[in-house]
Amino acid sequence: MKRVFGNLEIAFDIMYLVSAFIIGMVLLMASSSGLHTLAGIMALILVFGDSFHLIPRIQVIISKNEKVLRTALGRGKQITSVSMTVFYLFLWQIGLQISSIPVLPLWNYLIYAMAVLRVALCFLPANRWVEEKPPVKWGIYRNIPFFVIGIMVSILFFLNRNVILSIHYMWLAILLSFSFYLPVVLFTNRNPKIGMLMLPKTGCYLWIISMCLFL
């Protein structure tokens, strides 16, 4: 059974990376508006960052030798954490461009401050990225500003959910992605099986960038 789930995860990860890359390229080539360009770059950042984590993860499942690949896995998670922060900044900018209501400059300053804080926390040695069981508390610390970013972006798209029909549920996709991610942050060290919630979380990212095709 474990082997079956491993094979399913490999297939899903490859499908995700290939699909997200194709969507990103289509958005860039379609580029009929600045929104498509932003969304295309955003999608490719997503693929670039996640590949640093998912490719070592696939190698671990195939080789069954996590110890040898632990450094690659840890650094991959670190890179993914930074790239996901940048991803949401691009999504924020897309939201600002389609927004039908004025957004106070304070909110713009706040989200960028949270992004800087998040990235800075990701680079602190206390995270111990390459250890088998990194400290849970540091996983919580670095994700607090990330969750603030997610909530802010989700609220922006919720308030503008009726501006463009194709992204009506963008806010929901963002909330769901964070809902799947929260248990992973809090409990995956105790129960590694909770890490499987990263699959539907990843599916939410595909949903997000797919909606951008119809901007």
N, C-alpha and C positions, 0 to 999 in steps of 0.2 A: 504493500500500500504506500509506503514511504517513497518507493521508487516511482510509483505512478504519479504521486503529487509532485515529485521532483521534475519529472518529464513534462508535466503540465505547466509547472512554473517556468521551465526553460522555453517552452513553446510560447507562453504568454509574454515573457520578457522580450523575446525576439520579435514577436508580432507587434508589441508596443513600440519598440525602438524603430522598427521599419515603418510602421504606420505614422508615427509622429514625425519622422524624417520626411516622408512623402508629403504629409499635410503641410509641413513647413516650407518645402520647396514649391508646392502648388501655390501657397499664399504669396511667396516671393515672386513667382513668375506671373501670377494673376495680377498682383500689385496695381490694381485699378485705383487704389486710394492709399493714402498714408496709413490708414488703419490696417490694410492687408500687409503692408511692409512691416509695421510694428509687430503684428501677429505672427508673421513668418519668422522674424528674428527671434521672437519669444519662443516659438515652437522648436527652433533649432538649438536655442540655449537649453531648453528642456532635454532634448536628445543628448546634447553634448555632455551636460552635467550628469544625467542619469546613467549614461553608458559607463562612466567611471566606477559606478557601483554595481550595475547589473551584469556587466561582462565578467568581473571577478566572481560575482555570485553564481553565474552560469558555470564558470570553471570549477567552483567548489562543488556544485551538484554533480558534475561529470567526474571529477577526480576524487571526490570524497576526502579531500585533504585540506581542510580549512586552516590548519596550522600554518602551512606554507604560504597560503594566500591571505593570511590575516592582515598583513600590512596593507596590501592592495585593497582589501575590503574596507578597512578603517579609513584610509585616505580617500577612497571612493565615496564613502558616506560624507566625509568632510566636504569634498568638492560638490557633491549633490546638495548639501545643505546651503552652500553659498549660491549655487546656480538657481535653486528654487527661490531664494530670496530675490534674485534679479528677475526671475520669471514673473513674480507677483508685482514688481515695480513696473514692468512692461504692461501687465494687465491693468494696473492702476492708471497708467497713461492712456490706455485704450478707453477705459471707463471715463476718464476726464474728457476725452475728445467727443464721446457720444452723449455726454451728460447734458440734460435739458435744464438742470438747475445749477446755480453757481456754487462752487466749492470754495470754502474759505481757505486762504493761503496757509492758515495754521494747520489744517489737516494735511496739506501737502508736506509741510515741514515735519510734521509728526511721523508720517509714514516713512519718510527718508531717514529720519533719526532712528526709527525702529530698525530699519534695514541696516544702517551702519552699526548699530548696537549688536544686532544678530550676527553679522559677519565678524565683528570684533570678538564676540564670545566664541564663535566657531574656531578661531585661531588660538585660543588660550590652551596651553599645555595641559591644564587640569581636565580637559575633556578626555584625555587618554584614548584617542580614537583607535589606536592599533592594538589595544588590549582585548582579551577575549570578552571580558565583561566591564565595559566602561562605566563610570559612576552614573547612576540614574539621575542624581540631583543635577548634574551638569547638563544632562539631556533636557531636563525641565527648564533650567536657567536659560539655555540658548533658544528654547522654543517659545518662551513667553513673548518676546518681541515678534516672533514669527506668527504666533496666533493673533496678536494685535493687528499685524499687517493683513492677515486673512480676513479678520472680522471687518476691518475698514474697507477692503476691496469688495467683500460680499455686500456690505451695506450700500456702497456706491452703485453697484449693479442692481440691487433690489430697488433702490429709489428710481432707477432709470430702466426698469424691466420692460416698460411698454414703449420705449423709444424705438428700438429695433426688434422686430418680432423674433428673429433668429437667435437672439441672445436673451430671450425672456427668462430662461432658467439658468443663466450664468451664475447668479447668486447662489442657487441651490447646489450646483455642481461644486462650487467653492466650499460651501458649508459641509457638504457630504465628504469631500476630500479631507477636511480637517477632522470631521467626526470619526473617520476611519483611522486617521493618523494618531489621534490622542491616546487611545488604548495602547498603541505600539510604543509611544514615548514612555508611558507610565508602567506598563506591565510586561513588556517583551523579555526583560532580563529574568523575570520569574517564570514565565511561560513562553518559550520561543514560538509556539504555535500561533500566538497572537500576531506574530509577524506576517501571517498570511493576509491580514487586513490591508497590507500594502498593495495587494492585487486590486481590490476594488478602488482603493485610493488612486492607484495608477490609472485605472479605467476612467476615473473622474477627470484626470488631466487630458486624456484623449477626447473626452466629451467637451471640455473647455476649448481646446484648440480646434475641434471640429466645428463648433458653433461659429468660430471666427471666419470660417470659409464663406459664410453668408452675410458678412458685414456689408 
